[in-house]
Amino acid sequence: MKLIAALVGCFALIGALTIALQGYTHGSAALRRARDRATATLVLESQVELLRAGGFAALPPAGAQPFPAEQLRGLPGAAGSVEVAPGRTPTLRRVRLSVDWRPEGGPPGHEELVFVMSAHGMDP
């Protein structure tokens, strides 16, 4: 009888440890995804501020240009781009900033910001 109770206790302990280990594994993956997403958002926000500081006249020509690689440090397999398109009037430009990354063992990530810039500044 005591042997059966000991075996049941061991199996219960093994089951509890397995569940705890799986929770830790899934939790750390979720934290890594959240950290990568926050890093990508910070990169995009800093790029917006650089474009805002440069003003309308300093916007890149229409089309897509890559971000400098040093801005993407910390994101595995990352690539970023700035895409400028004409707006509804000659004094407007639609700007789309995007960052894509590929973490090891996880799904690819993507973040983007889109805004309109005019000769008078940015939309709120």
KESELO-925787 format. One line per 4 residues: number of its first residue (from 1); their letters; for each residue x, y, z of N, C-alpha, C. Coordinates in steps of 0.05 Angstrom, whole numbers, plus 32768, in hexadecimal, padded with zeros to 4 digits. Layout:
residues N
NUM> a> X,Y,Z,X,Y,Z,X,Y,Z; ...
This chain:
residues 124
1> mkli> 8010,7FE8,8000,8000,8000,8000,8011,8019,8000; 8027,8019,8011,8038,8030,8012,8047,8034,7FF8; 804E,801E,7FEB,805B,801F,7FD1,804A,802D,7FBC; 8030,8026,7FBB,801E,8032,7FA8,801B,8050,7FAE
5> aalv> 8019,8058,7FC7,8017,8074,7FCE,8030,8083,7FC6; 8047,8077,7FCA,8060,8084,7FC2,8062,8087,7FA4; 8059,8072,7F95,805A,8074,7F77,8046,808A,7F6D; 802F,808B,7F79,801B,80A0,7F71,8027,80BB,7F78
9> gcfa> 8033,80BE,7F8E,8040,80D8,7F96,8056,80E0,7F82; 8066,80CD,7F7A,807C,80D2,7F67,8071,80DB,7F4C; 805C,80CD,7F42,8050,80D4,7F29,8043,80F0,7F2A; 8037,80F6,7F41,802B,8111,7F44,8041,8126,7F44
13> liga> 8057,8121,7F51,806D,8134,7F52,8079,8138,7F36; 807D,8122,7F27,8087,8123,7F0C,8074,8133,7EFA; 805A,812F,7EFD,8046,813E,7EED,8047,815C,7EF3; 8049,8162,7F0D,804A,817E,7F15,8063,818C,7F0A
17> ltia> 807A,817E,7F0C,8093,818A,7F01,8092,818D,7EE3; 8086,817A,7ED5,8083,817C,7EB8,8072,8195,7EB0; 805C,8199,7EBF,804A,81B0,7EB9,8059,81CA,7EBF; 8068,81CB,7ED5,8077,81E3,7EDB,808C,81E9,7EC6
21> lqgy> 809A,81D5,7EBD,80AF,81D8,7EA8,80A2,81E2,7E8E; 808C,81D7,7E86,807E,81E1,7E6E,8075,81FE,7E71; 806B,8205,7E88,8063,8221,7E8D,807B,8234,7E8B; 8092,822C,7E96,80AA,823C,7E94,80B2,823F,7E77
25> thgs> 80B2,822A,7E68,80BB,822B,7E4C,80A8,823D,7E3B; 808E,823A,7E3E,807C,824A,7E2F,807D,8267,7E38; 8081,826C,7E52,8082,8287,7E5C,809B,8295,7E53; 80B2,8288,7E51,80CA,8295,7E48,80C8,829B,7E2A
29> aalr> 80BB,828A,7E1B,80B7,8290,7DFE,80A5,82A8,7DFB; 8091,82AA,7E0B,807F,82C2,7E09,808E,82DB,7E11; 809E,82DA,7E25,80AE,82F1,7E2D,80C2,82F9,7E17; 80CE,82E6,7E0A,80E0,82EC,7DF4,80D2,82FA,7DDD
33> rard> 80BA,82F0,7DD6,80AA,82FD,7DC1,80A2,8319,7DC8; 809B,831D,7DE1,8093,8338,7DEB,80AB,834B,7DEA; 80C3,8341,7DF2,80DB,8351,7DF2,80E2,8359,7DD5; 80E1,8346,7DC2,80E7,834C,7DA6,80D3,8360,7D9B
37> rata> 80BA,835D,7DA2,80A6,8370,7D98,80AA,838C,7DA3; 80B1,838E,7DBD,80B7,83A8,7DC9,80D0,83B5,7DBC; 80E4,83A5,7DB7,80FC,83AF,7DAA,80F5,83BA,7D8E; 80E5,83AB,7D7F,80DD,83B4,7D64,80CD,83CE,7D66
41> tlvl> 80BC,83D0,7D79,80AC,83E9,7D7C,80BE,8400,7D83; 80D2,83FC,7D94,80E5,8412,7D9A,80F5,841B,7D82; 80FD,8407,7D71,810B,840E,7D59,80FA,841F,7D47; 80E0,8417,7D44,80CE,8426,7D33,80C9,8442,7D3E
45> esqv> 80C5,8445,7D58,80C1,845F,7D63,80D9,8471,7D60; 80F1,8466,7D63,8109,8477,7D60,810C,847F,7D43; 8104,846E,7D30,8105,8476,7D14,80F1,848C,7D0E; 80D9,848B,7D1A,80C5,84A0,7D17,80D1,84BB,7D20
49> ellr> 80DE,84BA,7D37,80EA,84D3,7D42,8100,84DE,7D30; 8110,84CC,7D24,8124,84D5,7D12,8118,84E2,7CF9; 8103,84D6,7CEF,80F5,84E2,7CD8,80E8,84FD,7CDF; 80DC,84FE,7CF7,80CF,8516,7D00,80E3,852D,7D03
53> aggf> 80FA,8526,7D0E,810F,853A,7D12,811A,8544,7CF8; 811C,8533,7CE4,8126,853B,7CC9,8113,854C,7CBA; 80F9,8548,7CBF,80E5,8558,7CB1,80DD,854C,7C96; 80C9,8559,7C8A,80BE,8550,7C71,80D2,854F,7C5B
57> aalp> 80E2,8564,7C59,80F6,8565,7C43,810B,8550,7C44; 8110,8545,7C5C,8125,8530,7C5F,811A,8514,7C5C; 8100,8511,7C57,80F5,84F5,7C53,8104,84E7,7C3C; 8108,84CD,7C3F,8114,84BF,7C28,8102,84C0,7C10
61> paga> 810D,84BB,7BF8,80FC,84BB,7BE0,80E7,84A5,7BE1; 80D3,84A7,7BD0,80BD,8493,7BD0,80CA,8477,7BCB; 80BE,8464,7BD8,80C8,8448,7BD6,80D1,843F,7BF2; 80DD,8427,7BF2,80E5,841B,7C0C,8103,841B,7C0E
65> qpfp> 810D,8423,7C26,8129,8423,7C2C,812D,8413,7C46; 8143,8405,7C49,8147,83F6,7C63,8150,8408,7C79; 814C,83FF,7C92,8157,840D,7CAA,8174,8407,7CAB; 8183,8418,7CB8,819F,8410,7CBE,81A0,83F8,7CD1
69> aeql> 81B2,83E5,7CCC,81B2,83CC,7CDB,81B7,83D0,7CF8; 81C6,83E5,7D00,81CC,83E8,7D1D,81B3,83EE,7D2D; 819E,83F9,7D21,8185,83FE,7D2F,8176,83E4,7D36; 817D,83CE,7D29,816E,83B5,7D2C,817D,83A1,7D3E
73> rglp> 8192,83AA,7D4B,81A0,8398,7D5E,818D,838F,7D73; 8190,8376,7D7B,817F,836B,7D90,8167,835B,7D85; 8161,835F,7D6B,814C,834F,7D5E,8158,833A,7D4C; 8153,8321,7D51,8160,830C,7D40,8155,830C,7D24
77> gaag> 8167,830C,7D10,815F,830B,7CF4,814D,8322,7CEB; 8152,833A,7CF6,8140,8351,7CF1,8147,8360,7CD8; 8132,836B,7CCC,8134,837D,7CB5,811F,8392,7CB8; 8126,83AB,7CB3,8113,83C1,7CB6,8113,83D2,7C9D
81> svev> 80FC,83DF,7C98,80FB,83F0,7C80,80E9,8409,7C85; 80EF,841E,7C76,80E0,8436,7C75,80D4,8438,7C59; 80BA,843A,7C57,80AD,843C,7C3C,809E,8456,7C3B; 80A5,8467,7C28,8099,8481,7C25,8088,8480,7C0C
85> apgr> 806F,848A,7C0E,805D,848B,7BF7,8050,84A6,7BF5; 804A,84AF,7BDD,803D,84C9,7BDB,8022,84CA,7BE9; 801A,84E1,7BF3,8001,84E4,7C01,7FEC,84EE,7BED; 7FD5,84F7,7BF8,7FBF,8501,7BE7,7FC6,851B,7BDA
89> tptl> 7FD8,852A,7BE6,7FE0,8544,7BDB,7FFF,8544,7BD9; 800A,8557,7BCA,8027,8558,7BC7,8036,855D,7BE2; 8028,8568,7BF6,8035,856E,7C0F,8031,8558,7C24; 8027,8541,7C1C,8024,852A,7C2E,8034,8512,7C25
93> rrvr> 803E,8503,7C39,804B,84EA,7C33,8041,84D5,7C48; 803C,84BD,7C3E,8034,84A7,7C50,804E,8497,7C55; 8054,8493,7C6F,806D,8486,7C77,8065,846C,7C86; 8070,8456,7C7D,806C,843C,7C8A,8087,8432,7C93
97> lsvd> 8089,842D,7CAD,80A2,8422,7CB8,809B,8405,7CC1; 80AD,83F2,7CBA,80A8,83D7,7CC3,80C2,83C9,7CCB; 80BE,83B6,7CDD,80D5,83A5,7CE6,80CB,8388,7CE6; 80DA,8377,7CDA,80D5,835A,7CDA,80ED,834C,7CE7
101> wrpe> 80E7,8337,7CF7,80FD,8328,7D03,80F5,830B,7D04; 810A,82FA,7D07,8106,82DD,7D08,8115,82D1,7D20; 8107,82CE,7D37,8114,82C2,7D4E,8118,82A4,7D4A; 812D,829A,7D57,8132,827D,7D56,811C,826E,7D63
105> ggpp> 8111,825A,7D56,80FD,8249,7D62,80E2,8256,7D67; 80DC,826C,7D5A,80C3,8279,7D5F,80B8,8284,7D45; 809F,828E,7D45,8093,8299,7D2D,80A0,82B4,7D26; 80A0,82BB,7D0D,80AB,82D5,7D05,809B,82EC,7D11
109> ghee> 80A9,8302,7D16,809B,8319,7D22,809A,8330,7D0E; 8086,8342,7D11,8082,8359,7CFF,8075,836F,7D0F; 8080,8387,7D0C,8074,839F,7D18,8076,83B5,7D03; 8062,83C7,7D02,8063,83DD,7CF0,8054,83F5,7CFB
113> lvfv> 805D,840D,7CF2,804F,8426,7CF8,804B,8434,7CDE; 8033,8440,7CDB,802D,844F,7CC3,8023,846B,7CCC; 802D,8480,7CBF,8024,849B,7CC6,8026,84AC,7CAD; 801B,84C4,7CAE,801B,84D7,7C99,802C,84EF,7CA2
117> msah> 803E,84F8,7C91,804D,8510,7C96,8048,8524,7C81; 8044,853D,7C8A,803F,8553,7C77,8056,8566,7C79; 8056,8579,7C67,806A,858E,7C67,8069,859E,7C81; 8053,859C,7C90,804F,85AB,7CA9,8053,859A,7CC2
121> gmdp> 805B,8580,7CBE,8060,856E,7CD5,8051,8554,7CD2; 804E,8546,7CE9,8041,852C,7CE8,8024,852E,7CF2; 8014,851B,7CEA,7FF9,8519,7CF5,7FFA,8510,7D12; 7FE7,8518,7D22,7FE8,8510,7D3F,7FE4,84F2,7D43
